[in-house]
Amino acid sequence: MISHGKDIKVFTGNANPKLAADICRTIGIKLGENEVKGFADGEVSCSLYETVRGSDVFLVQSTCKPVNDNLMELLIMIDACRRASAGRITAVVPYFGYARQDRKAKSRDPISAKLVANMITAAGADRVLTMDLHAAQIQGFFDIPVDNLLGNPIFVDYYAKKFGERASEMVVVSPDVGSVARSRAFAQKLHMNLAIVDKRRPKANQSEVMHVIGDVKGKECILFDDMVDTAGSLCGAAKAIVEIGGATKVYACASHGVLSGPAIDRLEKSNIEELALLDTIPAHPEAARGRIKYLTVAPMFAEAIERTYQEISIAKLFN
């Protein structure tokens, strides 16, 4: 056995227990027995019902809605494991909340992503395993190792099987300038051309599409983004590439389906044929109405956990 942990133990909070169970099933181990509950006043309590002394512990907990409750659950689980003498503690955070607050956009703004990184480190985590951070530089906010897995290969595999040879005739569209790098990497793997939707955002959660850069006329397109929150940007981009660019069909995919507020209503009324999301955040109860398909990240996280435990490189997971 390796020096830092005699065995693997995986525990979960209340954010995404199904994903944690799927990860354990893929690895071939039993999900750890624990309970995370709240008191009447909203305080969080965590109880571990099995020993973690000397174990390599992985805590699966997305910091999705309710963000603050799930974040506190993660911090308290980390503290419980640290005080129970766990050999090493890895925070597995498939969706990292507060990632959009990664810089000072205006005077006197907080950098909340850095604050959350400090809290996770202070709680006692030894490393973090996450997926598709909104801004890659957030890895540098931590003073502990961070593995930022990419959902890109999962989408490449899905669309390669879905469209076959026809995929090379399609166009990948970045819904904004900020997503160009990840969209280009996705397009290259499927041998597709790239287009960009140029837009102006007057205020938060609102966007005004200006024009389409690139040739999408008569083409089927795939909008590629890292997350869908209120779906305003995504639906606006889909409308633009059909009405302005002349595309025939629009598909969309994103790593994280936050789906706040009017998102499902907007998707239902949009011209998006299908929205593919990863299950880093639990499936929305009205997913069918928004033509949403979920793809699982359990095999990728399971392999990353096994490789972390065995001290093997996880570089192959990025290809």
N, C-alpha and C positions, 0 to 999 in steps of 0.2 A: 504493500500500500504506500501511497505517497505521504510525505511528511505532514502536509497541511490539513489532511482530512482523512479519517479512516473509512468513510463511506459517504454516499450522496444522500442528502435529505432535502426534499422539496416541499415547501409550505406555501400556502396562498392566503391572501386576504379576501375581502368581499368584492373586489373590483372585477375580476374575471376568473372565477373558479373553474369554469369549463375549459379554458385554455390551459390552466395548470394541470387539470386532470388529463387532458389530451397529451401534454408534454410528458407526464409520468407514464402514460400508457405507451408512448413511443419509446421511451427509455427502457421500459420494462420494470419499473419500480412502483411502489405504492405511494400515493400522495400522503404526506405527513399529517398526523392528527393534531390539529390545533383549532382554536376557536377565537375569532375576533368579533367582539360585540360592543355595543354602546350602552352606557348608562342612561338613565332617564334624562339627564341634563346634557347629553350629547358627547360626554367623554368616552374615549375609546379604551377598551380593555383587551388584552391578548393573553391567552393561555396556551402553552405548549403541553401536549399530553404524551410526549415521548422524549427520550433523552437526545440531546444534540451535542453532548460533550465530545469534542475532538472531531466532529463531523464537518463535511464540506456542505454548508447550508445554502440553498438557493430559495429566495423569497420572490414569488411571482406576484406582482402587483402593479397594474397600470394605474397611473394617476389621472384617470379620466373622471368624468362627471359622476358623483359629486367630488370635485378635484381635491378640496381641502380635507374632506373626510378620508379619502383614499390615501392621500399623502400622509396624514397622521397615522393611519393604520400601518403603512410601510415603515415609518420611523419607529413606531412602538414595537413592531415585530422585530426590527433590527436590534433594538435595545434589549428585548427579551432574549434573543439568541446570544447576544454578546454577554449578557449576565449569566447565561446558562453554559458558558465556556465553549461555544461553538469554535471549531478549528478555523474556519474561514467563512465569511458571510458575503454572498453575492446578491445584490439587489437586481432582480430581473424585472425591468420596467419596459414592457413592450411599447407602451405609449407614454412619453415623458411630458407631463403637463407643465405649463408655464414656459415652454420652450420658445414661444413667440415673443416673450419679454426678454430678449437676449442683448439688448443695447439701449442706450438712451436716445430715444427718437426726438425728444424735446427736453427743454430744461427741467430739472428736478424730477425726472423719471427714475423709477427704480430699475435695477437689472435683476428681476425676480428669478430668472433661470440660474443665476450665480448663487442667489440666496438659497434656493432649493438644493443646489449641488453642495453647498456648505452644510446644510442641515442633514443630508444623507450621509455625508462624510463624518460629521460630528456624532451622529447616532451610532456609528460603529461599523458601517459597511466597509468591506475590504476592496470590493470592485463592483462595477455596474455593467449590466448587460442590457442593451436597449436596441431599438430599431428606428431607422430613418428619423433622426433628430431634425427638427425644423431648420436648425442652423448647425452646421457641422462643427463650428468653433465651440459649441457648448461642451464638447469633450474636454477642452482646455480649461473649463470652469472647475473641473474636479481635480483634486490632488491625489486621486486614486486611479487605477487603470479603468478605462471605459472602452467596451467593445460595442461599436455602433453597427449593428447588422443592417443589411440593405434588403428591402423588399423587392428590389428590381428583378432578381432571378426568378422569383415566384411568378411575377407578371409575365416575364419573357416566356417561361414555360407554358403558362396558361394560354397566352395569345398565339404562340407557335402551334399549339395543339388545336386551338379553336379555328384559326384561319389558314393554317398550313402554308402552302407556297404563295397563297394570295396575300400573305402578310407583307411581303416585300413591295407590293404595289400600294400599300397604305401609307398614311402620313401621321407621324407623332406630332402632337401640338402641345406646346407649353402654354398654359393659361396666363402666365405672366413672365416677366424677365427673370425674376428670382428663381424660377424652376427650370431655367434653360439647361443648366449643367446636368441635372439628373435626367431631364428629358432626352438630352443628346446621348447620354450613356445607354438609355433604354432603346432609343432609335437605332443606335449602332449595332446592338446585339440582335435586333430583328431585321437589320438591313433596310430600314425605312428612312425616308426623308424627314426633315424637321421643319416645322413652322412655329411661329410665335404670335401670340395675341398681345398686342400693345394696348395697355389700358391705363386709365388715370383713376386713382382712388380718392374721392373727395373726403371721406371720413371712414372710420372703422366699420367693417362688415358691409361696405357699399363700394361698388366699383362701376366705372363707366367705360365701356369698351370703345376704343378708338378705331383701330384697324388691324388687319392680319398681315404679318410679314411672312412671306413664303407662298408657294403655290399649292392650294388645296382644292382647286376647282375640279369637280367631277370625281373627287377622291373620297374614300372612306377614311375617317380620321379617328385617332385615339388620343383623347386628352389625358395628360399624365401629370399628376400633382402629388404632393406629400400628404395633404390632409384635406378633408371636406368638412367645414364647420357649418355655416348657414347655407352653403351651396350657391350663394349669389354669384361669386366669381366664376365658378364652374359652369353654371347654367348660362351666364352672360357670354362666356367664351364659346360655348356650344352654339348659341344663337348667332354669334358673330361669324363663326367659320362656315355656317350654312348660308346666312343671309348676305354677308359681305364677301366671304371667300368662295362661296359656291360649292361647298362640300356636299356629298350625297347622304352620308350617314355619319353619326358621331357616337363613338363609344368612349367611356371614361374609366379611369382607374386611379386610386389613391391608396396610400398605405394606411391612413388613419381616418375612420369614419366618425368624426365627432358628432355630426348631424344635430346641431342645435336649432332651436326655434323653428322657423318655417322651412327647414331644409327638405323634409320629405314632400311637402306641398310643392315646393319649387321643382324638385326632381320629377314629380309626377306630371307637372305641366310642361316640362322641358322637352327638347327634341333628342335627348340622350337615350340611345337604344338600351344600354346596360351600363351600370356603374359597378365595377369590381373593386371590392375593399378587402383589406386584410383583417383578420379577427383579433388585432391588437386591442381593440375595444369591443365589448360584447355586441352582438347583433342587435340592431334596432328592431323593436317589436313590429314596426310597420315597414320593414325592409321591402317586402313584396310590392307594396304600393309605389315605392320609388325605383322599382326595377333594379334592385341591388343584389349582387351576388357576393358572398363572402368566401375568401380563400384562406385556408388555415396556415398559420406560421408555426404550428406546433413542431413539425419535423425539423425545421431550421433551428428553433430554440433548443430542442432536445439534443441535437448534434452539438450545438455550441456549448451546452451545459456539460455534456460528456467530454468534449475536448478540453474544456476549462479544467475539469476534474483531473483528467489524465495528463495535463500540462502539454497538450498537443496544439500546434498552430490552428487557428480557425480561419486562416486566410482563404482557404478553398470555398468558404461560404459566401465570399464576396464575388465569386465568378459565376 
